[in-house]
Amino acid sequence: MSDKIALTAEIRTDVGKGASRRLRRSGEKIPAIIYGAEDAPQNLTLATNELAKAMQQEAFFSQILDVLVDGKSNQAVVRDLQRNPASGKVLHIDFQRVSANKPINVSVPLHFINEEQCVGVKIGGGIISHNLNEVEISCLPADLPEYIEVDMQDLDIGYAIHLSGLALPPGVTVVALTYGEDHDITVVSVNAKRGGLEEEEELAAEADTEAPPTEGDAEAADDADGGDDE
């Protein structure tokens, strides 16, 4: 697991929509809030540059962060992040504190490995179709994985890996599976390429049923037409 990401925050006393707009216009600070773990919510500000640098790391969105508020460490996860739809700039960010003895739900990325050695691709000539790139899991903070690996090596054409087939670390469960078997959706599959052997066979069958008349057939048809004219 990578080193924990740390962010330095300051308590924000000037609150409200107007105050948040002024803060964002400065370009130097981003409004935020941290809540949870039976502690009172705190309105915060974060340095724009520090936040942008931290967000470049994949683990920022799925791992426990160290949010320092006036020198006090808060273990937290990103719970919501609002962006300007036009510019993509961060407008506000929510952090949720975590407790060591309480499970948390977090979406972690899926890392697909051995795709080049995948049987269905290397031997069968198929293509890999990704249905999910991340999965929501539940676990204690200490058991939170940075990502989950999905090994593609033995997957053949026509087969798929479902949520129930993921190799999970101890203490980790997939949230969707707690709602029943009908939520056991496909994560990734290997499919035959369009235009492959199967499609060629279908086209050949269509050609047989709709084959153009031979030269002999054409002459016979002409004779029949001539007979009708007479």
C-alpha positions in Angstrom: 0.0 0.0 0.0 1.2 3.5 -0.8 2.1 6.1 1.8 -1.0 7.8 3.3 -1.9 11.1 1.6 -1.9 14.1 3.9 -3.7 17.3 3.5 -3.5 20.5 5.6 -6.7 22.3 6.2 -7.8 25.4 8.1 -11.0 26.0 9.9 -13.3 28.3 7.9 -15.4 30.8 9.9 -16.8 32.8 7.0 -19.5 30.4 5.7 -22.4 30.7 3.3 -22.7 30.7 -0.5 -21.4 34.2 -0.9 -18.3 33.4 1.2 -17.7 30.2 -0.7 -17.9 32.1 -4.0 -15.4 34.7 -2.8 -13.1 31.9 -1.6 -13.2 30.1 -5.0 -12.7 33.3 -7.0 -9.4 33.9 -5.1 -8.1 30.8 -6.8 -6.0 29.9 -3.8 -8.5 28.1 -1.5 -11.2 25.5 -1.9 -14.1 25.2 0.6 -14.6 21.9 2.3 -16.2 20.1 5.2 -15.3 17.2 7.4 -17.9 15.3 9.5 -18.6 11.9 11.1 -17.1 9.7 13.8 -19.4 11.3 16.4 -17.5 14.6 16.2 -19.0 17.9 15.2 -18.8 18.9 11.5 -16.1 21.5 10.7 -16.1 23.9 7.7 -12.6 23.9 6.2 -10.5 25.5 3.5 -7.8 23.7 1.5 -5.0 25.1 -0.6 -5.9 24.7 -4.2 -2.4 23.6 -5.3 -2.0 21.1 -2.5 -5.4 19.5 -3.3 -4.7 19.4 -7.0 -1.4 17.6 -6.4 -3.1 15.1 -4.0 -5.9 14.4 -6.5 -3.4 13.2 -9.1 -2.9 10.0 -7.1 -5.4 7.2 -7.8 -5.5 6.4 -4.1 -6.9 9.8 -3.2 -10.4 8.8 -4.0 -10.4 5.3 -2.4 -8.0 5.4 0.5 -8.0 6.8 4.0 -6.5 10.3 4.1 -4.8 12.2 6.9 -6.6 15.5 7.1 -4.7 17.9 9.4 -7.0 20.5 10.9 -5.1 23.0 13.0 -2.5 20.4 13.6 -4.9 17.7 14.6 -4.9 14.5 12.5 -8.3 13.3 11.2 -8.5 9.9 9.4 -11.0 10.4 6.6 -12.2 9.4 3.2 -13.5 11.5 0.3 -17.3 11.3 0.4 -18.3 13.9 -2.2 -16.5 16.2 -4.6 -18.3 18.9 -6.6 -16.9 20.3 -9.9 -17.7 23.1 -12.2 -19.4 21.3 -15.1 -17.8 23.7 -17.7 -14.2 24.0 -16.4 -13.9 20.9 -14.2 -12.5 23.0 -11.3 -13.2 21.7 -7.8 -15.9 23.7 -6.1 -16.3 21.9 -2.8 -15.1 18.6 -1.2 -16.6 16.6 1.6 -14.6 14.4 3.9 -16.0 11.7 6.3 -14.0 10.8 9.4 -13.6 7.0 10.0 -13.4 5.0 13.1 -11.0 2.1 13.5 -13.7 -0.3 14.8 -16.5 0.7 12.3 -16.8 -0.7 8.7 -16.8 1.8 5.9 -18.1 1.6 2.3 -15.6 2.8 -0.3 -15.3 2.4 -4.0 -11.8 1.1 -4.9 -10.3 0.7 -8.4 -10.0 -2.6 -10.3 -6.6 -3.4 -11.7 -6.8 -5.9 -14.6 -3.6 -8.0 -14.9 -2.3 -10.5 -17.5 -4.6 -9.1 -20.2 -2.0 -9.8 -22.9 -1.7 -13.4 -21.8 -5.4 -13.9 -21.6 -6.3 -17.3 -23.2 -9.3 -15.9 -25.0 -7.3 -13.1 -26.5 -3.9 -14.8 -27.2 -5.2 -18.1 -28.5 -8.9 -17.4 -29.3 -8.4 -14.0 -30.8 -11.2 -12.4 -28.8 -11.5 -9.0 -27.2 -11.8 -8.0 -23.6 -14.9 -6.0 -22.5 -14.7 -4.1 -19.2 -18.0 -3.5 -17.5 -16.7 -2.1 -14.3 -13.5 -0.1 -13.4 -14.2 0.1 -9.7 -16.2 -1.7 -7.1 -17.8 -0.6 -3.8 -16.6 -2.7 -0.9 -17.2 -2.7 2.8 -14.5 -3.4 5.4 -12.8 -2.0 8.5 -10.4 0.9 7.8 -7.4 -1.3 8.6 -8.4 -3.8 5.9 -9.0 -1.3 3.1 -7.1 -2.4 0.0 -5.7 0.2 -2.4 -7.1 -1.7 -5.3 -8.4 -5.2 -6.3 -6.6 -7.2 -8.9 -8.5 -9.1 -11.6 -6.4 -11.8 -13.2 -7.4 -12.3 -16.8 -4.9 -15.0 -17.8 -7.2 -18.1 -17.8 -10.4 -16.4 -19.1 -11.5 -17.9 -22.4 -13.9 -16.6 -25.1 -17.5 -16.6 -24.0 -16.6 -16.5 -20.3 -16.8 -13.7 -17.7 -15.8 -12.8 -14.2 -18.6 -11.6 -12.0 -18.5 -9.7 -8.7 -18.7 -13.0 -6.8 -15.6 -14.2 -8.7 -13.3 -11.4 -7.5 -10.4 -12.4 -5.3 -11.0 -10.2 -2.2 -8.6 -9.7 0.7 -9.6 -11.0 4.1 -12.3 -8.9 5.8 -13.5 -7.3 2.6 -17.0 -7.8 1.1 -18.6 -6.5 -2.1 -21.6 -4.2 -1.1 -23.7 -5.2 -4.2 -23.7 -8.9 -3.3 -25.3 -8.1 0.1 -28.5 -7.3 -1.9 -28.8 -10.8 -3.4 -27.6 -12.9 -6.3 -29.4 -10.8 -8.9 -26.8 -8.1 -8.1 -23.9 -10.4 -9.1 -23.1 -8.4 -12.3 -20.4 -9.0 -14.8 -17.1 -7.3 -14.1 -15.2 -8.2 -17.3 -15.7 -10.7 -20.2 -14.0 -12.0 -23.3 -16.0 -11.9 -26.5 -15.4 -13.1 -30.0 -14.5 -10.3 -32.5 -17.2 -9.2 -34.8 -16.4 -10.5 -38.3 -14.8 -13.6 -36.9 -15.4 -17.2 -38.0 -18.9 -17.4 -36.6 -20.0 -14.4 -38.6 -18.2 -15.7 -41.7 -20.2 -18.9 -41.4 -23.5 -17.0 -41.1 -22.7 -15.0 -44.2 -21.8 -18.1 -46.1 -25.1 -19.7 -45.1 -27.0 -16.6 -46.3 -25.1 -16.7 -49.6 -26.1 -20.3 -50.1 -29.8 -19.6 -49.7 -29.7 -16.5 -51.9 -27.2 -17.7 -54.5 -27.6 -16.1 -58.0 -28.8 -18.3 -60.9 -26.2 -20.2 -62.8 -25.8 -19.9 -66.6 -27.8 -23.0 -67.1 -30.6 -21.7 -64.8 -30.6 -18.4 -66.8 -31.0 -20.2 -70.1 -33.8 -22.3 -68.8 -35.6 -19.2 -67.5 -35.2 -17.6 -70.9 -36.7 -20.6 -72.7 -39.6 -20.6 -70.3 -40.2 -16.9 -70.9 -40.0 -17.5 -74.7 -42.6 -20.3 -74.4 -45.0 -18.1 -72.6 -44.7 -15.4 -75.4 -45.5 -18.0 -78.0 
